[in-house]
Amino acid sequence: MSYVYDEDQFCCSVCLEILRDPVTIPCGHSYCMECIKGYWRKTEHKTGYSCPQCRRGFNPRPVLARNTMLAELVNKLREAGVQEGPHPGPLRAVDMVECDICSGRRRKAVKSCIKCMASYCVEHLKQHNDRDRSKTHKLTEPTRQLQRRVCSQHNRLFELYCRTDQQFICSLCTTDGHSGHQMVAALDERVEKQQSVCLGRFRNLSCEKEQLHDNFSCSAVEDDSERICTKLIRSIERRHGELKELVRAEGRAALVQAEGLLERLEQQIEDHRRRESELEQLSQTEDHIHFLQVAAVHLLQTAEPEDLPCVDVHPYFSLMILRRALTELRERMNDVCQRERAKTTLLLTGHESQNNPDHPERFTSLAQVLGKEGLSGRSYWEVEWSGNGGITIGVAYKGIVRNSGGTDSKLGCNSKSWSLDLADGLCTFQHNKTKLEIPTPISPRIGVYLDHKTGTLAFYCVSPRGDTMTLLHRVQTTFSQPLYPGFWVGLGSTLKVCPIFNFTA
């Protein structure tokens, strides 16, 4: 005995595939066990438990049991070679709206009935229309989830949107519960919402564009910041080096000052010992008249000890002093050595010439300048030089000859100036054309100490690191006028004047 099986008889109306583990619910329709369970999980909070095909409701939820007879038939159908696709699981999403009446494989719905709350294929729509002789049922285009599109109060399709309550309403709701509310057509609300979404997306894109532009701008700012920070670090390092040198120079100046004061103190001690010896010899005489006469002369010659100034070395500088010192470091050269007092073709570095107008205080035939201000107290300054053309540093009275065609105007070649010449590996002191060669290696840094009151002028060799000083030559004389620092630069040499320290005490 043979049987002819219709495949549609054994298809689950939920997944549209051959039944798997079939169960039959009280209305008589059969489904896959997992499909009907999944369907009820989705709908139990909305419509309760009902049949997906005939919409019959059940309360309480039916107990599901495997239909063994139907399961055997399905197995025989599979053994007969019926092809089946992969089981998609419960509630498979389908693009088309399906007919709610088809019991086998569901066909495409062509209309939905608002009153029946069902969608119909062509065949079942004819049956529906035959029953609806009075044409009271309202048909619409196929619509999924009709329950969500129909007003539960008036059983009409939603046509309007109430912006006040933010919900969809039918035409009868306008006078029943929503009177006076702001209402628009559902299409208008959709258009506005779409525009709002598009506008939001446009704004998001604009923000992303601006953010992208800002990222590029930030990269440029980061590059600028990196470049500025690099320059700042280099500037700080340079200023730090200048500051260290400034502190060392002040220490060297104080050391030179202390040496000068020490010599004066030793001289006072020597004078005191000499007078004490003379008074001791005088005390041995028995001629009282002679003693009183000579003693009176000694008392008149013995003056009060000279008050020597203190050597004050400040280990710490205030921030204001440091800033001012560093700022004035480069400007001091122009203050001490005016360009207008240089000769017509002044060699600033010994490499390049610069033409300047005539000036009565300019040396006409020498690359030589004097300082702007005269020094009449105690001062200390340093010069750094390099090159193979040689340099001359010294001091001079303001009345030094400036327009001599020979060497009479050069520092050290007259009675109004004292100089130290550094050239060709030799170090020479000169005054009024009298030269004294100093046997010492030439140093790139020279210190000059002047004590105008005591007539002391000293030249020192300063180590490259500035931590040691060596006396080159000292002059002890009498200065009758303020002295001006002087400098001569040979062709191929460069000279730099460091800050001048004036001791007020």
C-alpha positions in Angstrom: 0.0 0.0 0.0 1.5 3.4 -1.0 0.9 6.8 0.2 1.1 10.2 -1.5 2.4 12.9 0.8 1.7 16.7 0.3 4.7 18.5 1.7 2.6 21.6 2.7 0.6 19.4 5.1 3.8 18.9 7.2 5.2 22.5 7.1 5.2 24.7 10.2 3.3 27.9 9.5 5.8 29.9 11.6 9.1 28.9 10.1 7.6 27.5 6.8 9.8 24.4 7.0 9.0 20.7 7.6 8.0 20.2 11.2 10.6 19.4 13.7 9.6 17.8 17.0 5.9 18.6 16.1 3.3 19.5 18.8 -0.5 20.0 18.3 -2.2 22.8 20.2 -5.9 22.6 21.3 -7.3 24.3 18.1 -5.8 21.4 16.1 -3.0 23.3 14.3 0.5 21.8 14.6 3.9 23.6 14.9 7.5 23.0 15.7 8.0 22.8 19.4 10.5 25.6 19.4 8.6 27.8 17.0 5.3 27.8 19.0 7.2 28.4 22.3 9.1 31.3 20.7 5.9 32.8 19.3 4.1 32.7 22.7 7.1 34.3 24.4 6.9 37.2 22.0 3.1 37.7 22.3 2.2 36.6 25.9 2.5 40.2 27.2 0.4 41.7 24.4 -2.3 39.3 23.1 -1.9 36.3 25.4 -1.6 32.8 24.1 -3.2 32.3 20.7 -2.9 30.3 17.5 -0.7 32.0 14.9 -3.2 30.8 12.2 -6.8 30.9 13.5 -6.1 33.5 16.3 -7.9 31.3 18.8 -6.9 32.3 22.3 -6.0 30.0 25.2 -6.0 30.6 28.9 -4.1 29.3 30.7 -1.2 28.5 28.4 -1.6 25.0 26.9 0.7 22.2 28.0 2.7 21.2 24.9 3.3 17.5 24.2 5.1 15.8 21.3 2.7 14.5 18.7 4.3 11.0 18.2 2.1 10.0 15.2 2.8 13.2 13.3 6.5 12.9 14.2 6.6 9.4 12.6 4.9 10.7 9.4 7.4 13.5 9.2 10.3 11.1 9.5 8.8 8.9 6.7 8.5 12.1 4.6 12.2 12.8 5.2 13.1 9.2 4.4 11.2 9.6 1.1 13.8 12.1 0.1 12.0 15.5 0.6 14.6 18.3 0.6 14.4 20.7 3.5 16.4 23.8 4.1 18.3 24.7 7.3 16.0 25.3 10.2 15.9 29.1 10.6 14.6 29.0 14.2 11.4 30.5 15.5 9.7 33.6 14.1 11.8 33.9 11.0 11.7 37.4 9.5 10.1 37.5 6.0 10.1 40.5 3.7 6.6 40.0 2.4 3.3 40.2 4.3 1.8 36.7 4.5 -1.7 35.5 4.3 -3.0 34.8 7.8 -5.6 32.2 6.6 -3.3 29.8 4.6 -2.8 26.6 6.5 0.1 25.2 4.6 2.8 27.3 3.0 1.6 30.8 3.3 1.1 32.9 0.3 1.7 36.6 -0.2 -1.1 38.8 1.2 -2.6 41.4 -1.1 -5.0 43.1 1.3 -5.4 43.5 5.1 -8.8 43.9 6.8 -9.0 46.3 9.7 -12.2 44.8 11.1 -11.0 41.2 10.9 -7.5 42.2 11.9 -6.1 39.8 9.2 -4.2 39.8 5.9 -5.4 37.8 2.9 -3.9 36.3 -0.2 -5.9 36.5 -3.5 -7.8 33.2 -2.9 -8.7 34.0 0.7 -9.6 37.6 -0.2 -12.3 36.3 -2.5 -13.8 34.2 0.3 -13.6 37.3 2.6 -15.4 39.5 0.1 -18.1 36.9 -0.4 -18.8 36.9 3.3 -18.7 40.8 3.4 -21.8 41.4 1.3 -22.5 44.7 2.9 -19.0 46.0 2.3 -18.6 47.2 5.9 -15.1 45.9 6.3 -12.3 48.3 5.5 -9.5 46.9 3.4 -6.0 48.4 3.3 -2.7 47.6 1.7 -1.0 44.5 3.2 0.2 45.6 6.7 2.2 43.8 9.3 1.3 43.9 12.9 -2.2 45.3 12.4 -2.8 45.5 16.1 -0.1 48.1 16.4 -1.6 50.2 13.5 -5.3 50.2 14.7 -6.8 52.3 17.4 -7.9 50.0 20.2 -10.7 52.4 21.2 -12.4 53.0 17.8 -11.0 50.0 15.8 -9.8 52.4 13.1 -6.4 52.8 11.4 -4.1 55.4 12.8 -4.2 58.5 10.5 -2.9 61.3 12.7 -0.1 61.9 15.3 -0.8 63.8 18.5 2.3 65.9 19.3 0.9 66.8 22.7 0.6 63.2 23.9 3.2 61.9 21.4 1.1 59.0 20.1 -0.8 58.0 17.0 -4.5 58.5 16.9 -7.4 57.8 14.5 -9.8 60.4 13.1 -12.4 59.8 15.9 -9.8 60.5 18.6 -9.6 64.2 17.6 -12.8 64.8 19.4 -12.5 62.1 22.0 -9.7 62.6 24.4 -7.4 64.8 22.2 -9.5 67.9 21.7 -7.4 71.0 21.5 -4.1 69.0 21.1 -1.5 69.7 18.4 -2.2 67.1 15.8 -0.6 66.5 12.3 -1.0 63.9 9.6 1.1 60.8 10.1 2.8 61.6 6.8 3.7 65.1 7.9 5.1 63.8 11.2 7.2 61.2 9.3 8.6 63.9 7.0 9.5 66.1 9.9 11.0 63.2 11.8 13.0 62.2 8.7 14.2 65.8 8.3 15.1 65.9 11.9 17.1 62.7 11.6 18.8 64.0 8.4 19.6 67.3 10.1 21.0 65.4 13.1 23.1 63.3 10.8 24.2 66.4 8.9 25.2 68.0 12.2 27.0 64.9 13.3 28.9 64.9 10.0 29.7 68.6 10.4 31.0 67.9 13.9 33.1 65.1 12.6 34.4 67.3 9.8 35.2 70.1 12.3 36.8 67.6 14.7 38.9 66.2 11.8 39.9 69.8 10.9 40.7 70.4 14.5 42.8 67.3 14.6 44.8 68.7 11.7 45.0 72.1 13.4 46.0 70.4 16.7 48.8 68.7 14.8 50.0 72.0 13.5 49.7 73.6 17.0 51.6 70.6 18.4 54.4 71.2 15.9 54.5 74.9 16.7 54.5 74.1 20.4 57.3 71.6 20.0 59.3 74.2 18.0 58.7 76.9 20.5 59.5 74.7 23.4 62.7 73.6 21.7 63.7 77.3 21.3 62.7 78.1 24.8 64.8 75.2 26.2 67.8 76.3 24.2 67.3 79.9 25.4 67.0 78.8 29.0 70.2 76.7 28.6 72.0 79.6 27.1 70.8 82.0 29.8 71.8 79.4 32.4 75.3 79.4 31.0 75.4 83.2 31.0 74.1 83.3 34.6 76.8 80.8 35.8 79.5 82.9 34.1 78.0 86.1 35.6 78.3 84.5 39.1 81.8 83.4 38.5 82.8 86.8 37.1 81.5 88.5 40.3 83.4 86.0 42.4 86.6 86.7 40.5 86.0 90.5 40.8 85.6 90.1 44.5 88.8 88.1 44.7 90.7 90.7 42.9 89.3 93.4 45.2 90.3 91.3 48.2 93.8 91.0 46.9 94.1 94.8 46.5 92.7 95.4 50.0 95.1 92.8 51.4 98.0 94.7 49.9 96.8 98.0 51.4 96.4 96.3 54.8 99.9 94.8 54.6 101.3 98.3 53.7 99.5 99.8 56.7 100.9 97.1 59.0 104.4 97.7 57.7 104.1 101.5 58.3 102.8 100.8 61.8 105.8 98.5 62.5 108.3 101.1 61.2 106.9 103.9 63.4 106.7 101.5 66.4 110.5 100.7 65.9 111.3 104.4 65.7 109.4 105.2 68.8 111.1 102.3 70.6 114.5 103.7 69.7 113.4 107.2 70.8 112.3 105.9 74.2 115.9 105.0 75.0 117.1 108.6 74.9 117.6 110.5 78.1 117.0 113.9 76.6 113.5 114.6 77.5 113.2 117.7 75.4 114.4 115.8 72.3 112.0 113.0 73.1 109.0 115.3 73.3 109.9 117.1 70.2 110.4 114.0 68.1 107.5 112.2 69.6 105.2 115.1 68.7 106.3 114.8 65.1 105.6 111.0 65.1 102.1 111.5 66.6 101.3 114.0 63.9 102.5 111.6 61.2 100.5 108.7 62.7 97.0 109.0 61.3 94.0 107.0 62.1 94.1 103.6 60.3 92.4 103.8 56.9 89.0 102.3 56.8 89.2 99.5 54.3 86.0 98.6 52.5 84.5 95.2 53.0 84.6 92.5 50.3 81.0 91.6 49.9 80.3 88.5 47.8 76.6 87.7 47.4 76.1 84.0 47.0 72.5 84.6 46.0 70.9 87.0 43.6 67.3 88.2 43.6 65.3 87.2 40.6 65.0 90.8 39.5 68.7 91.3 39.6 69.3 88.2 37.6 66.8 89.2 34.9 68.2 92.6 34.7 71.7 91.3 34.5 70.9 88.8 31.7 68.9 91.4 29.8 71.7 94.0 30.0 74.4 91.4 29.2 74.4 92.1 25.5 73.5 95.8 25.8 76.5 96.5 28.0 78.9 96.3 25.1 77.1 99.2 23.4 77.0 101.2 26.6 80.7 100.7 27.3 82.0 101.1 23.8 80.1 103.5 21.6 80.2 102.8 17.9 80.5 106.4 17.1 83.9 106.6 18.8 85.4 104.0 16.5 87.4 104.8 13.4 85.7 105.4 10.1 86.1 101.8 8.9 85.6 100.2 12.3 86.3 96.4 12.3 83.7 95.1 14.7 84.8 91.5 14.5 88.0 91.9 12.6 86.3 90.2 9.6 83.8 92.7 8.3 84.2 96.5 7.9 81.5 99.0 8.6 81.5 102.7 7.4 80.5 105.3 10.0 80.4 109.1 9.8 83.2 111.2 11.2 83.2 112.1 14.9 85.6 114.2 16.9 86.2 111.4 19.5 86.8 108.7 17.0 90.3 107.3 16.4 91.0 108.2 12.8 93.7 105.6 11.9 93.2 102.8 14.4 90.5 100.1 15.0 90.3 101.3 18.5 87.6 102.5 20.9 87.3 103.9 24.4 84.5 103.2 26.9 81.6 105.7 27.1 81.9 106.3 30.9 85.1 107.1 32.9 86.0 105.0 35.9 87.2 106.7 39.1 86.5 104.0 41.7 87.2 100.3 41.9 86.1 98.3 38.9 86.6 94.9 37.4 85.8 93.7 33.9 86.7 90.8 31.5 87.2 90.4 27.8 87.0 87.2 25.7 88.8 87.2 22.4 89.7 84.8 19.5 91.4 85.0 16.1 94.9 85.4 14.8 95.0 89.2 14.5 95.7 90.0 18.1 94.1 92.5 20.5 95.0 95.2 22.9 93.1 96.0 26.2 93.8 98.7 28.7 92.8 102.1 30.1 93.4 105.7 29.0 92.6 109.3 29.9 89.9 111.0 27.9 92.5 113.4 26.5 94.5 110.7 24.6 95.4 111.8 21.1 92.9 110.4 18.6 93.9 111.9 15.2 97.6 111.0 15.1 98.7 109.5 11.8 101.3 107.2 13.5 101.1 104.9 16.5 101.0 107.7 19.1 97.3 107.2 19.5 97.5 103.5 20.2 97.0 102.3 23.7 100.2 102.1 25.7 102.2 104.2 23.2 101.8 107.4 25.1 101.8 108.7 28.7 98.0 108.8 28.9 97.3 105.1 28.5 98.3 101.7 29.9 97.8 98.5 27.8 98.2 94.7 27.6 99.0 93.4 24.0 98.1 89.9 23.0 99.4 88.8 19.6 101.6 86.3 17.9 101.7 84.1 21.0 103.2 86.9 23.1 101.8 88.9 26.1 103.3 92.4 26.5 102.5 95.2 28.9 103.1 98.7 27.5 103.0 102.3 28.9 104.4 105.4 27.1 106.0 103.1 24.5 107.9 101.2 27.3 107.3 97.5 26.8 107.5 94.6 29.3 107.2 91.1 27.9 105.3 88.7 30.2 106.4 85.1 30.0 103.0 83.4 30.1 100.7 81.5 27.6 98.1 83.6 26.0 94.6 83.1 27.4 91.3 83.7 25.6 89.9 85.4 28.6 91.6 88.4 30.4 90.4 90.2 33.6 91.2 93.8 34.4 91.1 95.3 37.9 91.3 99.0 38.5 91.5 100.8 41.9 91.7 104.5 40.9 92.2 105.8 44.4 95.2 103.7 45.2 96.6 103.8 41.7 96.4 100.1 41.1 95.9 98.5 37.7 96.2 94.7 37.4 95.7 92.2 34.5 94.7 88.6 35.1 94.6 85.4 33.1 91.3 83.7 33.6 90.9 80.0 32.9 88.3 78.9 30.3 86.0 77.6 33.0 86.4 80.8 35.1 87.4 78.9 38.2 91.1 80.1 38.5 92.9 83.4 38.0 96.6 84.1 37.5 98.1 87.6 37.9 99.9 88.7 34.7 101.0 92.2 35.7 100.3 94.9 38.2 100.9 98.6 37.9 101.2 100.8 41.0 101.1 104.5 40.1 99.0 107.7 40.6 96.0 108.4 38.4 95.1 112.1 38.0 91.9 111.7 35.9 89.1 109.2 35.4 90.2 106.3 33.2 88.3 104.8 30.2 88.4 101.2 29.2 90.1 100.9 25.8 90.2 98.2 23.2 92.0 97.6 19.9 91.1 94.7 17.6 93.4 93.4 14.9 92.3 92.1 11.5 91.0 88.6 11.9 90.2 88.8 15.6 87.0 89.1 17.6 86.6 90.7 21.0 83.8 90.5 23.5 83.5 92.7 26.6 81.8 91.1 29.6 79.9 93.1 32.2 81.8 95.7 34.3 81.5 95.4 38.0 81.8 98.7 40.0 82.5 98.4 43.7 80.8 101.3 45.5 82.2 100.6 49.0 
